[in-house]
Amino acid sequence: MNKEPERIPLDHPDFFYCSDLPCAAALEEAGFRHRWLDNSNPRRMVFIFNQREAGFEEALKAYRDDELPVIPRLYFDRIRALKTRIYGG
């Protein structure tokens, strides 16, 4: 079993780095879980996703094109969950 590294370099081609909370919430709601939360800069949290997962690029494009279907209540719950993760509450 391969152990995932403790820290991913910021230029790793397999990963998508997202500091946009609404985007991270939409990707999670679409079924993609962030692998790490880089909080090395307390003013900018970065969610790190594996962009090699099947369908990830399509979901990201759909989000950017305002075409990613989300259920509003679940999306809001996901934002709250991510904020809890960020602020440790």
GINOR-V328034 format. One record per backbone hydrogen bond with DSSP energy under -0.5 kcal/mol. CO is the residue of the C=O (numbers start at 1). NH is the residue of the N-H. E is the energy in kcal/mol with one decimal. If there is no record, write none. Layout:
{{CO	NH	E} {CO	NH	E}}
//
This chain:
{{9	12	-1.7} {12	15	-1.2} {14	51	-1.7} {14	52	-0.7} {16	18	-0.5} {16	49	-2.7} {18	47	-3.4} {19	21	-0.8} {20	24	-2.6} {21	25	-2.6} {22	26	-2.2} {23	27	-2.6} {24	28	-2.3} {25	29	-2.5} {26	30	-1.5} {27	32	-2.4} {28	31	-1.7} {31	33	-0.6} {36	38	-0.5} {36	48	-2.6} {37	39	-0.9} {38	46	-2.0} {40	42	-0.6} {41	44	-2.1} {44	41	-0.5} {46	38	-3.2} {47	18	-2.9} {47	49	-0.6} {48	35	-3.5} {48	36	-1.2} {49	16	-2.8} {49	51	-0.9} {50	53	-1.3} {53	56	-2.1} {55	59	-2.2} {56	60	-2.7} {57	61	-2.4} {58	62	-2.5} {59	63	-2.3} {60	64	-2.5} {61	65	-2.0} {62	67	-3.7} {62	68	-1.0} {63	66	-1.6} {67	69	-0.6} {70	72	-0.7} {71	75	-2.6} {72	76	-2.5} {73	77	-2.2} {74	78	-2.1} {75	79	-2.2} {76	80	-2.3} {77	81	-2.3} {78	82	-2.4} {79	83	-2.4} {80	84	-2.2} {81	85	-1.9} {82	86	-2.4} {83	87	-3.0} {84	88	-1.3} {84	89	-1.0}}
//
